[in-house]
Amino acid sequence: MTLDTVISGCVAFYLDSTDGLDPQRLSIVKDCLVDLEELTVELDASCQDYFSRLRELGKLLLLTAPR
């Protein structure tokens, strides 16, 4: 699966759930963010915006987690 597919799947789950993301999905989003951090430095400038926005979306998902 691609990073954008995984993160968008977590967004869909979040929007359909009354409880938000479960611990497993939170862990998945965190792993995706680590991958995105490593990946974006290697990308062409033309791709940077897309993956920066994807990273921001992942960060926003993590902010929804109960503390």
QUIZI-V523919 format. One record per pair of residues at least 4 apart in sequence whose C-alpha atoms are under 6 Angstrom apart, sorted by the first residue. I is the first residue (numbers start at 1). J is the second residue. If there is no record, write none. Layout:
# QUIZI-V523919
i:I j:J
i:I j:J
This chain:
# QUIZI-V523919
i:4 j:8
i:13 j:17
i:14 j:20
i:14 j:21
i:21 j:25
i:36 j:40
i:48 j:52
